[in-house]
Amino acid sequence: MTDYRVSQGDVQEDQITAAIEKVTSQVPSSVYLALALGSMAVSVGFQAAKKHHDALFVGQWAAPFLILGIYNKLVKLHGSDGASHA
């Protein structure tokens, strides 16, 4: 049976990804949480104003903001490619 798993340090990210992560890792994690909560609050406001389509549209932003926050945190903890540079 062939093992297709990638071990830590086997593959490195390209320079574009590393550059983006270097800049975005400077954003505090609380910003992503605030954006998610803000999108939920705006969605509730649209729902109260009977703008159901807008409420659904904006309400769906919460999950991507939280996923970006998790990705941001992982980059901060493990670096761009997770390889140990010892």
PDB file with SEQRES, HELIX, SHEET and CRYST1 records, atoms N, CA, C and O in Angstrom:
SEQRES   1 A   86  MET THR ASP TYR ARG VAL SER GLN GLY ASP VAL GLN GLU          
SEQRES   2 A   86  ASP GLN ILE THR ALA ALA ILE GLU LYS VAL THR SER GLN          
SEQRES   3 A   86  VAL PRO SER SER VAL TYR LEU ALA LEU ALA LEU GLY SER          
SEQRES   4 A   86  MET ALA VAL SER VAL GLY PHE GLN ALA ALA LYS LYS HIS          
SEQRES   5 A   86  HIS ASP ALA LEU PHE VAL GLY GLN TRP ALA ALA PRO PHE          
SEQRES   6 A   86  LEU ILE LEU GLY ILE TYR ASN LYS LEU VAL LYS LEU HIS          
SEQRES   7 A   86  GLY SER ASP GLY ALA SER HIS ALA                              
HELIX    1 AA1 GLN A   15  THR A   24  1                                  10    
HELIX    2 AA2 SER A   29  ALA A   48  1                                  20    
HELIX    3 AA3 HIS A   52  GLY A   59  1                                   8    
HELIX    4 AA4 ALA A   62  HIS A   78  1                                  17    
CRYST1    1.000    1.000    1.000  90.00  90.00  90.00 P 1           1          
ATOM      1  N   MET A   1       0.848  -1.179   0.000  1.00  0.00           N  
ATOM      2  CA  MET A   1       0.000   0.000   0.000  1.00  0.00           C  
ATOM      3  C   MET A   1       0.893   1.242   0.000  1.00  0.00           C  
ATOM      4  O   MET A   1       1.833   1.339   0.789  1.00  0.00           O  
ATOM      5  N   THR A   2       0.593   2.185  -0.885  1.00  0.00           N  
ATOM      6  CA  THR A   2       1.391   3.405  -1.019  1.00  0.00           C  
ATOM      7  C   THR A   2       0.934   4.445  -0.013  1.00  0.00           C  
ATOM      8  O   THR A   2      -0.264   4.663   0.166  1.00  0.00           O  
ATOM      9  N   ASP A   3       1.881   5.077   0.635  1.00  0.00           N  
ATOM     10  CA  ASP A   3       1.590   6.128   1.615  1.00  0.00           C  
ATOM     11  C   ASP A   3       1.732   7.488   0.936  1.00  0.00           C  
ATOM     12  O   ASP A   3       2.835   7.878   0.553  1.00  0.00           O  
ATOM     13  N   TYR A   4       0.627   8.205   0.786  1.00  0.00           N  
ATOM     14  CA  TYR A   4       0.624   9.494   0.101  1.00  0.00           C  
ATOM     15  C   TYR A   4       0.651  10.687   1.054  1.00  0.00           C  
ATOM     16  O   TYR A   4       0.549  11.831   0.609  1.00  0.00           O  
ATOM     17  N   ARG A   5       0.785  10.439   2.345  1.00  0.00           N  
ATOM     18  CA  ARG A   5       0.770  11.548   3.303  1.00  0.00           C  
ATOM     19  C   ARG A   5       1.999  12.428   3.138  1.00  0.00           C  
ATOM     20  O   ARG A   5       3.073  11.961   2.759  1.00  0.00           O  
ATOM     21  N   VAL A   6       1.820  13.699   3.426  1.00  0.00           N  
ATOM     22  CA  VAL A   6       2.920  14.664   3.376  1.00  0.00           C  
ATOM     23  C   VAL A   6       3.412  14.874   4.797  1.00  0.00           C  
ATOM     24  O   VAL A   6       2.635  15.229   5.683  1.00  0.00           O  
ATOM     25  N   SER A   7       4.681  14.660   5.010  1.00  0.00           N  
ATOM     26  CA  SER A   7       5.271  14.863   6.328  1.00  0.00           C  
ATOM     27  C   SER A   7       5.709  16.307   6.484  1.00  0.00           C  
ATOM     28  O   SER A   7       5.947  17.006   5.499  1.00  0.00           O  
ATOM     29  N   GLN A   8       5.815  16.747   7.733  1.00  0.00           N  
ATOM     30  CA  GLN A   8       6.237  18.112   8.004  1.00  0.00           C  
ATOM     31  C   GLN A   8       7.608  18.361   7.406  1.00  0.00           C  
ATOM     32  O   GLN A   8       8.542  17.591   7.631  1.00  0.00           O  
ATOM     33  N   GLY A   9       7.726  19.444   6.640  1.00  0.00           N  
ATOM     34  CA  GLY A   9       8.990  19.820   6.037  1.00  0.00           C  
ATOM     35  C   GLY A   9       9.205  19.254   4.645  1.00  0.00           C  
ATOM     36  O   GLY A   9      10.174  19.621   3.981  1.00  0.00           O  
ATOM     37  N   ASP A  10       8.315  18.358   4.177  1.00  0.00           N  
ATOM     38  CA  ASP A  10       8.456  17.779   2.837  1.00  0.00           C  
ATOM     39  C   ASP A  10       8.202  18.800   1.734  1.00  0.00           C  
ATOM     40  O   ASP A  10       8.876  18.784   0.704  1.00  0.00           O  
ATOM     41  N   VAL A  11       7.232  19.688   1.946  1.00  0.00           N  
ATOM     42  CA  VAL A  11       6.816  20.638   0.919  1.00  0.00           C  
ATOM     43  C   VAL A  11       6.824  22.036   1.523  1.00  0.00           C  
ATOM     44  O   VAL A  11       6.420  22.233   2.669  1.00  0.00           O  
ATOM     45  N   GLN A  12       7.285  22.995   0.744  1.00  0.00           N  
ATOM     46  CA  GLN A  12       7.286  24.379   1.210  1.00  0.00           C  
ATOM     47  C   GLN A  12       6.304  25.199   0.376  1.00  0.00           C  
ATOM     48  O   GLN A  12       6.103  24.935  -0.810  1.00  0.00           O  
ATOM     49  N   GLU A  13       5.700  26.194   1.017  1.00  0.00           N  
ATOM     50  CA  GLU A  13       4.786  27.089   0.316  1.00  0.00           C  
ATOM     51  C   GLU A  13       5.564  27.966  -0.651  1.00  0.00           C  
ATOM     52  O   GLU A  13       6.759  28.201  -0.474  1.00  0.00           O  
ATOM     53  N   ASP A  14       4.864  28.450  -1.685  1.00  0.00           N  
ATOM     54  CA  ASP A  14       5.517  29.354  -2.626  1.00  0.00           C  
ATOM     55  C   ASP A  14       5.682  30.740  -2.007  1.00  0.00           C  
ATOM     56  O   ASP A  14       5.139  31.019  -0.937  1.00  0.00           O  
ATOM     57  N   GLN A  15       6.421  31.590  -2.674  1.00  0.00           N  
ATOM     58  CA  GLN A  15       6.746  32.910  -2.122  1.00  0.00           C  
ATOM     59  C   GLN A  15       5.525  33.826  -2.048  1.00  0.00           C  
ATOM     60  O   GLN A  15       5.451  34.680  -1.164  1.00  0.00           O  
ATOM     61  N   ILE A  16       4.572  33.662  -2.959  1.00  0.00           N  
ATOM     62  CA  ILE A  16       3.367  34.502  -2.927  1.00  0.00           C  
ATOM     63  C   ILE A  16       2.562  34.202  -1.666  1.00  0.00           C  
ATOM     64  O   ILE A  16       2.145  35.118  -0.958  1.00  0.00           O  
ATOM     65  N   THR A  17       2.346  32.911  -1.387  1.00  0.00           N  
ATOM     66  CA  THR A  17       1.616  32.524  -0.181  1.00  0.00           C  
ATOM     67  C   THR A  17       2.352  32.995   1.065  1.00  0.00           C  
ATOM     68  O   THR A  17       1.732  33.519   1.990  1.00  0.00           O  
ATOM     69  N   ALA A  18       3.654  32.816   1.096  1.00  0.00           N  
ATOM     70  CA  ALA A  18       4.443  33.240   2.254  1.00  0.00           C  
ATOM     71  C   ALA A  18       4.345  34.751   2.457  1.00  0.00           C  
ATOM     72  O   ALA A  18       4.251  35.217   3.593  1.00  0.00           O  
ATOM     73  N   ALA A  19       4.367  35.523   1.359  1.00  0.00           N  
ATOM     74  CA  ALA A  19       4.268  36.985   1.468  1.00  0.00           C  
ATOM     75  C   ALA A  19       2.903  37.410   1.992  1.00  0.00           C  
ATOM     76  O   ALA A  19       2.810  38.301   2.837  1.00  0.00           O  
ATOM     77  N   ILE A  20       1.843  36.777   1.493  1.00  0.00           N  
ATOM     78  CA  ILE A  20       0.491  37.094   1.965  1.00  0.00           C  
ATOM     79  C   ILE A  20       0.354  36.763   3.443  1.00  0.00           C  
ATOM     80  O   ILE A  20      -0.195  37.551   4.212  1.00  0.00           O  
ATOM     81  N   GLU A  21       0.855  35.595   3.840  1.00  0.00           N  
ATOM     82  CA  GLU A  21       0.759  35.185   5.238  1.00  0.00           C  
ATOM     83  C   GLU A  21       1.585  36.079   6.152  1.00  0.00           C  
ATOM     84  O   GLU A  21       1.208  36.304   7.302  1.00  0.00           O  
ATOM     85  N   LYS A  22       2.701  36.589   5.658  1.00  0.00           N  
ATOM     86  CA  LYS A  22       3.526  37.487   6.479  1.00  0.00           C  
ATOM     87  C   LYS A  22       2.752  38.762   6.815  1.00  0.00           C  
ATOM     88  O   LYS A  22       2.827  39.264   7.936  1.00  0.00           O  
ATOM     89  N   VAL A  23       2.009  39.280   5.836  1.00  0.00           N  
ATOM     90  CA  VAL A  23       1.236  40.508   6.051  1.00  0.00           C  
ATOM     91  C   VAL A  23      -0.010  40.220   6.892  1.00  0.00           C  
ATOM     92  O   VAL A  23      -0.280  40.924   7.865  1.00  0.00           O  
ATOM     93  N   THR A  24      -0.771  39.181   6.516  1.00  0.00           N  
ATOM     94  CA  THR A  24      -2.031  38.915   7.219  1.00  0.00           C  
ATOM     95  C   THR A  24      -1.816  38.394   8.642  1.00  0.00           C  
ATOM     96  O   THR A  24      -2.714  38.517   9.475  1.00  0.00           O  
ATOM     97  N   SER A  25      -0.658  37.819   8.939  1.00  0.00           N  
ATOM     98  CA  SER A  25      -0.415  37.331  10.300  1.00  0.00           C  
ATOM     99  C   SER A  25      -0.283  38.490  11.293  1.00  0.00           C  
ATOM    100  O   SER A  25      -0.321  38.275  12.504  1.00  0.00           O  
ATOM    101  N   GLN A  26      -0.130  39.698  10.790  1.00  0.00           N  
ATOM    102  CA  GLN A  26      -0.028  40.867  11.661  1.00  0.00           C  
ATOM    103  C   GLN A  26      -1.409  41.323  12.163  1.00  0.00           C  
ATOM    104  O   GLN A  26      -1.503  42.127  13.090  1.00  0.00           O  
ATOM    105  N   VAL A  27      -2.477  40.800  11.540  1.00  0.00           N  
ATOM    106  CA  VAL A  27      -3.841  41.151  11.947  1.00  0.00           C  
ATOM    107  C   VAL A  27      -4.182  40.365  13.206  1.00  0.00           C  
ATOM    108  O   VAL A  27      -4.034  39.143  13.224  1.00  0.00           O  
ATOM    109  N   PRO A  28      -4.638  41.045  14.263  1.00  0.00           N  
ATOM    110  CA  PRO A  28      -5.003  40.327  15.489  1.00  0.00           C  
ATOM    111  C   PRO A  28      -6.173  39.379  15.247  1.00  0.00           C  
ATOM    112  O   PRO A  28      -7.063  39.678  14.451  1.00  0.00           O  
ATOM    113  N   SER A  29      -6.172  38.258  15.921  1.00  0.00           N  
ATOM    114  CA  SER A  29      -7.238  37.268  15.768  1.00  0.00           C  
ATOM    115  C   SER A  29      -8.595  37.826  16.159  1.00  0.00           C  
ATOM    116  O   SER A  29      -9.619  37.397  15.627  1.00  0.00           O  
ATOM    117  N   SER A  30      -8.614  38.772  17.076  1.00  0.00           N  
ATOM    118  CA  SER A  30      -9.885  39.355  17.518  1.00  0.00           C  
ATOM    119  C   SER A  30     -10.584  40.120  16.396  1.00  0.00           C  
ATOM    120  O   SER A  30     -11.800  40.301  16.448  1.00  0.00           O  
ATOM    121  N   VAL A  31      -9.848  40.569  15.388  1.00  0.00           N  
ATOM    122  CA  VAL A  31     -10.455  41.265  14.251  1.00  0.00           C  
ATOM    123  C   VAL A  31     -11.381  40.317  13.504  1.00  0.00           C  
ATOM    124  O   VAL A  31     -12.488  40.702  13.125  1.00  0.00           O  
ATOM    125  N   TYR A  32     -10.943  39.080  13.286  1.00  0.00           N  
ATOM    126  CA  TYR A  32     -11.777  38.112  12.566  1.00  0.00           C  
ATOM    127  C   TYR A  32     -13.030  37.766  13.373  1.00  0.00           C  
ATOM    128  O   TYR A  32     -14.112  37.614  12.807  1.00  0.00           O  
ATOM    129  N   LEU A  33     -12.883  37.643  14.688  1.00  0.00           N  
ATOM    130  CA  LEU A  33     -14.039  37.383  15.533  1.00  0.00           C  
ATOM    131  C   LEU A  33     -15.000  38.565  15.492  1.00  0.00           C  
ATOM    132  O   LEU A  33     -16.213  38.373  15.418  1.00  0.00           O  
ATOM    133  N   ALA A  34     -14.472  39.779  15.539  1.00  0.00           N  
ATOM    134  CA  ALA A  34     -15.325  40.975  15.481  1.00  0.00           C  
ATOM    135  C   ALA A  34     -16.058  41.066  14.139  1.00  0.00           C  
ATOM    136  O   ALA A  34     -17.231  41.437  14.095  1.00  0.00           O  
ATOM    137  N   LEU A  35     -15.369  40.728  13.052  1.00  0.00           N  
ATOM    138  CA  LEU A  35     -16.018  40.743  11.739  1.00  0.00           C  
ATOM    139  C   LEU A  35     -17.145  39.714  11.674  1.00  0.00           C  
ATOM    140  O   LEU A  35     -18.207  39.995  11.119  1.00  0.00           O  
ATOM    141  N   ALA A  36     -16.924  38.532  12.234  1.00  0.00           N  
ATOM    142  CA  ALA A  36     -17.960  37.501  12.238  1.00  0.00           C  
ATOM    143  C   ALA A  36     -19.167  37.951  13.061  1.00  0.00           C  
ATOM    144  O   ALA A  36     -20.308  37.832  12.614  1.00  0.00           O  
ATOM    145  N   LEU A  37     -18.912  38.464  14.259  1.00  0.00           N  
ATOM    146  CA  LEU A  37     -20.013  38.934  15.099  1.00  0.00           C  
ATOM    147  C   LEU A  37     -20.724  40.127  14.463  1.00  0.00           C  
ATOM    148  O   LEU A  37     -21.945  40.252  14.549  1.00  0.00           O  
ATOM    149  N   GLY A  38     -19.948  41.001  13.826  1.00  0.00           N  
ATOM    150  CA  GLY A  38     -20.545  42.152  13.146  1.00  0.00           C  
ATOM    151  C   GLY A  38     -21.442  41.737  11.999  1.00  0.00           C  
ATOM    152  O   GLY A  38     -22.512  42.315  11.806  1.00  0.00           O  
ATOM    153  N   SER A  39     -21.018  40.742  11.237  1.00  0.00           N  
ATOM    154  CA  SER A  39     -21.857  40.284  10.125  1.00  0.00           C  
ATOM    155  C   SER A  39     -23.145  39.656  10.642  1.00  0.00           C  
ATOM    156  O   SER A  39     -24.193  39.782  10.009  1.00  0.00           O  
ATOM    157  N   MET A  40     -23.075  38.982  11.788  1.00  0.00           N  
ATOM    158  CA  MET A  40     -24.288  38.423  12.375  1.00  0.00           C  
ATOM    159  C   MET A  40     -25.224  39.530  12.845  1.00  0.00           C  
ATOM    160  O   MET A  40     -26.438  39.441  12.665  1.00  0.00           O  
ATOM    161  N   ALA A  41     -24.656  40.574  13.448  1.00  0.00           N  
ATOM    162  CA  ALA A  41     -25.478  41.684  13.926  1.00  0.00           C  
ATOM    163  C   ALA A  41     -26.137  42.425  12.762  1.00  0.00           C  
ATOM    164  O   ALA A  41     -27.313  42.780  12.838  1.00  0.00           O  
ATOM    165  N   VAL A  42     -25.389  42.655  11.697  1.00  0.00           N  
ATOM    166  CA  VAL A  42     -25.955  43.324  10.522  1.00  0.00           C  
ATOM    167  C   VAL A  42     -27.045  42.443   9.907  1.00  0.00           C  
ATOM    168  O   VAL A  42     -28.068  42.951   9.447  1.00  0.00           O  
ATOM    169  N   SER A  43     -26.829  41.142   9.898  1.00  0.00           N  
ATOM    170  CA  SER A  43     -27.831  40.216   9.381  1.00  0.00           C  
ATOM    171  C   SER A  43     -29.129  40.296  10.181  1.00  0.00           C  
ATOM    172  O   SER A  43     -30.220  40.299   9.610  1.00  0.00           O  
ATOM    173  N   VAL A  44     -29.005  40.360  11.486  1.00  0.00           N  
ATOM    174  CA  VAL A  44     -30.192  40.503  12.342  1.00  0.00           C  
ATOM    175  C   VAL A  44     -30.903  41.818  12.033  1.00  0.00           C  
ATOM    176  O   VAL A  44     -32.132  41.867  11.991  1.00  0.00           O  
ATOM    177  N   GLY A  45     -30.137  42.874  11.817  1.00  0.00           N  
ATOM    178  CA  GLY A  45     -30.732  44.167  11.468  1.00  0.00           C  
ATOM    179  C   GLY A  45     -31.492  44.106  10.158  1.00  0.00           C  
ATOM    180  O   GLY A  45     -32.597  44.638  10.050  1.00  0.00           O  
ATOM    181  N   PHE A  46     -30.905  43.459   9.161  1.00  0.00           N  
ATOM    182  CA  PHE A  46     -31.601  43.296   7.884  1.00  0.00           C  
ATOM    183  C   PHE A  46     -32.862  42.445   8.049  1.00  0.00           C  
ATOM    184  O   PHE A  46     -33.891  42.729   7.436  1.00  0.00           O  
ATOM    185  N   GLN A  47     -32.779  41.417   8.868  1.00  0.00           N  
ATOM    186  CA  GLN A  47     -33.936  40.558   9.101  1.00  0.00           C  
ATOM    187  C   GLN A  47     -35.061  41.365   9.746  1.00  0.00           C  
ATOM    188  O   GLN A  47     -36.224  41.229   9.366  1.00  0.00           O  
ATOM    189  N   ALA A  48     -34.710  42.212  10.729  1.00  0.00           N  
ATOM    190  CA  ALA A  48     -35.714  43.049  11.394  1.00  0.00           C  
ATOM    191  C   ALA A  48     -36.327  44.062  10.430  1.00  0.00           C  
ATOM    192  O   ALA A  48     -37.486  44.451  10.576  1.00  0.00           O  
ATOM    193  N   ALA A  49     -35.534  44.486   9.441  1.00  0.00           N  
ATOM    194  CA  ALA A  49     -36.021  45.449   8.451  1.00  0.00           C  
ATOM    195  C   ALA A  49     -36.731  44.755   7.289  1.00  0.00           C  
ATOM    196  O   ALA A  49     -37.048  45.388   6.281  1.00  0.00           O  
ATOM    197  N   LYS A  50     -36.978  43.454   7.436  1.00  0.00           N  
ATOM    198  CA  LYS A  50     -37.684  42.661   6.416  1.00  0.00           C  
ATOM    199  C   LYS A  50     -36.928  42.581   5.096  1.00  0.00           C  
ATOM    200  O   LYS A  50     -37.535  42.431   4.036  1.00  0.00           O  
ATOM    201  N   LYS A  51     -35.603  42.681   5.161  1.00  0.00           N  
ATOM    202  CA  LYS A  51     -34.750  42.512   3.983  1.00  0.00           C  
ATOM    203  C   LYS A  51     -34.099  41.132   4.086  1.00  0.00           C  
ATOM    204  O   LYS A  51     -32.916  41.002   4.400  1.00  0.00           O  
ATOM    205  N   HIS A  52     -34.902  40.117   3.814  1.00  0.00           N  
ATOM    206  CA  HIS A  52     -34.481  38.738   4.066  1.00  0.00           C  
ATOM    207  C   HIS A  52     -33.322  38.299   3.169  1.00  0.00           C  
ATOM    208  O   HIS A  52     -32.419  37.594   3.620  1.00  0.00           O  
ATOM    209  N   HIS A  53     -33.346  38.711   1.913  1.00  0.00           N  
ATOM    210  CA  HIS A  53     -32.258  38.330   1.010  1.00  0.00           C  
ATOM    211  C   HIS A  53     -30.925  38.915   1.495  1.00  0.00           C  
ATOM    212  O   HIS A  53     -29.911  38.218   1.527  1.00  0.00           O  
ATOM    213  N   ASP A  54     -30.935  40.182   1.867  1.00  0.00           N  
ATOM    214  CA  ASP A  54     -29.723  40.828   2.379  1.00  0.00           C  
ATOM    215  C   ASP A  54     -29.268  40.191   3.690  1.00  0.00           C  
ATOM    216  O   ASP A  54     -28.071  40.040   3.933  1.00  0.00           O  
ATOM    217  N   ALA A  55     -30.238  39.817   4.536  1.00  0.00           N  
ATOM    218  CA  ALA A  55     -29.912  39.188   5.815  1.00  0.00           C  
ATOM    219  C   ALA A  55     -29.196  37.857   5.599  1.00  0.00           C  
ATOM    220  O   ALA A  55     -28.220  37.557   6.287  1.00  0.00           O  
ATOM    221  N   LEU A  56     -29.673  37.069   4.657  1.00  0.00           N  
ATOM    222  CA  LEU A  56     -29.030  35.796   4.364  1.00  0.00           C  
ATOM    223  C   LEU A  56     -27.642  36.014   3.767  1.00  0.00           C  
ATOM    224  O   LEU A  56     -26.688  35.320   4.120  1.00  0.00           O  
ATOM    225  N   PHE A  57     -27.540  36.973   2.870  1.00  0.00           N  
ATOM    226  CA  PHE A  57     -26.258  37.252   2.216  1.00  0.00           C  
ATOM    227  C   PHE A  57     -25.192  37.649   3.232  1.00  0.00           C  
ATOM    228  O   PHE A  57     -24.104  37.075   3.247  1.00  0.00           O  
ATOM    229  N   VAL A  58     -25.495  38.609   4.063  1.00  0.00           N  
ATOM    230  CA  VAL A  58     -24.514  39.103   5.044  1.00  0.00           C  
ATOM    231  C   VAL A  58     -24.292  38.079   6.159  1.00  0.00           C  
ATOM    232  O   VAL A  58     -23.177  37.956   6.666  1.00  0.00           O  
ATOM    233  N   GLY A  59     -25.325  37.352   6.542  1.00  0.00           N  
ATOM    234  CA  GLY A  59     -25.202  36.359   7.604  1.00  0.00           C  
ATOM    235  C   GLY A  59     -24.267  35.226   7.246  1.00  0.00           C  
ATOM    236  O   GLY A  59     -23.678  34.600   8.127  1.00  0.00           O  
ATOM    237  N   GLN A  60     -24.125  34.955   5.955  1.00  0.00           N  
ATOM    238  CA  GLN A  60     -23.244  33.879   5.532  1.00  0.00           C  
ATOM    239  C   GLN A  60     -21.770  34.281   5.558  1.00  0.00           C  
ATOM    240  O   GLN A  60     -20.903  33.444   5.307  1.00  0.00           O  
ATOM    241  N   TRP A  61     -21.478  35.516   5.852  1.00  0.00           N  
ATOM    242  CA  TRP A  61     -20.088  35.953   5.944  1.00  0.00           C  
ATOM    243  C   TRP A  61     -19.422  35.488   7.235  1.00  0.00           C  
ATOM    244  O   TRP A  61     -18.195  35.413   7.301  1.00  0.00           O  
ATOM    245  N   ALA A  62     -20.203  35.177   8.252  1.00  0.00           N  
ATOM    246  CA  ALA A  62     -19.638  34.836   9.566  1.00  0.00           C  
ATOM    247  C   ALA A  62     -18.699  33.632   9.484  1.00  0.00           C  
ATOM    248  O   ALA A  62     -17.588  33.678  10.014  1.00  0.00           O  
ATOM    249  N   ALA A  63     -19.130  32.572   8.835  1.00  0.00           N  
ATOM    250  CA  ALA A  63     -18.309  31.361   8.766  1.00  0.00           C  
ATOM    251  C   ALA A  63     -16.970  31.598   8.061  1.00  0.00           C  
ATOM    252  O   ALA A  63     -15.938  31.179   8.585  1.00  0.00           O  
ATOM    253  N   PRO A  64     -16.947  32.257   6.886  1.00  0.00           N  
ATOM    254  CA  PRO A  64     -15.637  32.517   6.271  1.00  0.00           C  
ATOM    255  C   PRO A  64     -14.714  33.378   7.134  1.00  0.00           C  
ATOM    256  O   PRO A  64     -13.504  33.156   7.160  1.00  0.00           O  
ATOM    257  N   PHE A  65     -15.279  34.357   7.837  1.00  0.00           N  
ATOM    258  CA  PHE A  65     -14.438  35.175   8.723  1.00  0.00           C  
ATOM    259  C   PHE A  65     -13.830  34.312   9.829  1.00  0.00           C  
ATOM    260  O   PHE A  65     -12.655  34.471  10.158  1.00  0.00           O  
ATOM    261  N   LEU A  66     -14.616  33.403  10.403  1.00  0.00           N  
ATOM    262  CA  LEU A  66     -14.097  32.532  11.458  1.00  0.00           C  
ATOM    263  C   LEU A  66     -13.048  31.562  10.904  1.00  0.00           C  
ATOM    264  O   LEU A  66     -12.054  31.277  11.573  1.00  0.00           O  
ATOM    265  N   ILE A  67     -13.263  31.060   9.695  1.00  0.00           N  
ATOM    266  CA  ILE A  67     -12.277  30.170   9.073  1.00  0.00           C  
ATOM    267  C   ILE A  67     -10.979  30.920   8.801  1.00  0.00           C  
ATOM    268  O   ILE A  67      -9.893  30.385   9.023  1.00  0.00           O  
ATOM    269  N   LEU A  68     -11.088  32.159   8.320  1.00  0.00           N  
ATOM    270  CA  LEU A  68      -9.882  32.973   8.112  1.00  0.00           C  
ATOM    271  C   LEU A  68      -9.154  33.216   9.430  1.00  0.00           C  
ATOM    272  O   LEU A  68      -7.924  33.225   9.468  1.00  0.00           O  
ATOM    273  N   GLY A  69      -9.907  33.413  10.510  1.00  0.00           N  
ATOM    274  CA  GLY A  69      -9.296  33.593  11.824  1.00  0.00           C  
ATOM    275  C   GLY A  69      -8.534  32.353  12.275  1.00  0.00           C  
ATOM    276  O   GLY A  69      -7.447  32.462  12.844  1.00  0.00           O  
ATOM    277  N   ILE A  70      -9.100  31.178  12.024  1.00  0.00           N  
ATOM    278  CA  ILE A  70      -8.417  29.928  12.373  1.00  0.00           C  
ATOM    279  C   ILE A  70      -7.144  29.773  11.546  1.00  0.00           C  
ATOM    280  O   ILE A  70      -6.092  29.414  12.074  1.00  0.00           O  
ATOM    281  N   TYR A  71      -7.248  30.048  10.245  1.00  0.00           N  
ATOM    282  CA  TYR A  71      -6.074  29.960   9.373  1.00  0.00           C  
ATOM    283  C   TYR A  71      -4.989  30.927   9.841  1.00  0.00           C  
ATOM    284  O   TYR A  71      -3.809  30.578   9.887  1.00  0.00           O  
ATOM    285  N   ASN A  72      -5.401  32.140  10.185  1.00  0.00           N  
ATOM    286  CA  ASN A  72      -4.468  33.157  10.684  1.00  0.00           C  
ATOM    287  C   ASN A  72      -3.756  32.649  11.940  1.00  0.00           C  
ATOM    288  O   ASN A  72      -2.541  32.796  12.074  1.00  0.00           O  
ATOM    289  N   LYS A  73      -4.512  32.058  12.849  1.00  0.00           N  
ATOM    290  CA  LYS A  73      -3.939  31.556  14.097  1.00  0.00           C  
ATOM    291  C   LYS A  73      -2.956  30.409  13.824  1.00  0.00           C  
ATOM    292  O   LYS A  73      -1.898  30.338  14.449  1.00  0.00           O  
ATOM    293  N   LEU A  74      -3.304  29.517  12.893  1.00  0.00           N  
ATOM    294  CA  LEU A  74      -2.406  28.417  12.551  1.00  0.00           C  
ATOM    295  C   LEU A  74      -1.101  28.926  11.953  1.00  0.00           C  
ATOM    296  O   LEU A  74      -0.031  28.399  12.258  1.00  0.00           O  
ATOM    297  N   VAL A  75      -1.183  29.946  11.103  1.00  0.00           N  
ATOM    298  CA  VAL A  75       0.034  30.522  10.524  1.00  0.00           C  
ATOM    299  C   VAL A  75       0.899  31.136  11.622  1.00  0.00           C  
ATOM    300  O   VAL A  75       2.123  31.014  11.594  1.00  0.00           O  
ATOM    301  N   LYS A  76       0.260  31.797  12.589  1.00  0.00           N  
ATOM    302  CA  LYS A  76       1.016  32.393  13.687  1.00  0.00           C  
ATOM    303  C   LYS A  76       1.697  31.320  14.541  1.00  0.00           C  
ATOM    304  O   LYS A  76       2.825  31.509  14.996  1.00  0.00           O  
ATOM    305  N   LEU A  77       1.011  30.195  14.755  1.00  0.00           N  
ATOM    306  CA  LEU A  77       1.563  29.154  15.603  1.00  0.00           C  
ATOM    307  C   LEU A  77       2.601  28.280  14.912  1.00  0.00           C  
ATOM    308  O   LEU A  77       3.584  27.870  15.529  1.00  0.00           O  
ATOM    309  N   HIS A  78       2.379  27.994  13.621  1.00  0.00           N  
ATOM    310  CA  HIS A  78       3.222  27.015  12.935  1.00  0.00           C  
ATOM    311  C   HIS A  78       4.031  27.579  11.778  1.00  0.00           C  
ATOM    312  O   HIS A  78       4.849  26.868  11.193  1.00  0.00           O  
ATOM    313  N   GLY A  79       3.820  28.823  11.445  1.00  0.00           N  
ATOM    314  CA  GLY A  79       4.549  29.420  10.324  1.00  0.00           C  
ATOM    315  C   GLY A  79       3.902  29.090   8.990  1.00  0.00           C  
ATOM    316  O   GLY A  79       2.882  28.402   8.940  1.00  0.00           O  
ATOM    317  N   SER A  80       4.490  29.577   7.922  1.00  0.00           N  
ATOM    318  CA  SER A  80       3.916  29.410   6.581  1.00  0.00           C  
ATOM    319  C   SER A  80       3.821  27.965   6.149  1.00  0.00           C  
ATOM    320  O   SER A  80       2.773  27.538   5.664  1.00  0.00           O  
ATOM    321  N   ASP A  81       4.877  27.208   6.310  1.00  0.00           N  
ATOM    322  CA  ASP A  81       4.837  25.834   5.815  1.00  0.00           C  
ATOM    323  C   ASP A  81       4.929  24.802   6.929  1.00  0.00           C  
ATOM    324  O   ASP A  81       4.935  23.602   6.656  1.00  0.00           O  
ATOM    325  N   GLY A  82       4.998  25.238   8.155  1.00  0.00           N  
ATOM    326  CA  GLY A  82       5.039  24.311   9.281  1.00  0.00           C  
ATOM    327  C   GLY A  82       6.353  23.567   9.420  1.00  0.00           C  
ATOM    328  O   GLY A  82       6.468  22.662  10.246  1.00  0.00           O  
ATOM    329  N   ALA A  83       7.343  23.937   8.622  1.00  0.00           N  
ATOM    330  CA  ALA A  83       8.637  23.245   8.709  1.00  0.00           C  
ATOM    331  C   ALA A  83       9.456  23.859   9.837  1.00  0.00           C  
ATOM    332  O   ALA A  83       9.424  25.069  10.062  1.00  0.00           O  
ATOM    333  N   SER A  84      10.176  23.017  10.529  1.00  0.00           N  
ATOM    334  CA  SER A  84      11.044  23.547  11.580  1.00  0.00           C  
ATOM    335  C   SER A  84      12.353  24.006  10.919  1.00  0.00           C  
ATOM    336  O   SER A  84      12.996  23.248  10.193  1.00  0.00           O  
ATOM    337  N   HIS A  85      12.720  25.231  11.181  1.00  0.00           N  
ATOM    338  CA  HIS A  85      13.922  25.813  10.585  1.00  0.00           C  
ATOM    339  C   HIS A  85      15.049  25.839  11.613  1.00  0.00           C  
ATOM    340  O   HIS A  85      15.592  26.898  11.928  1.00  0.00           O  
ATOM    341  N   ALA A  86      15.385  24.692  12.118  1.00  0.00           N  
ATOM    342  CA  ALA A  86      16.417  24.620  13.164  1.00  0.00           C  
ATOM    343  C   ALA A  86      17.798  24.488  12.575  1.00  0.00           C  
ATOM    344  O   ALA A  86      18.780  24.414  13.313  1.00  0.00           O  
TER     345      ALA A  86                                                      
END                                                                             
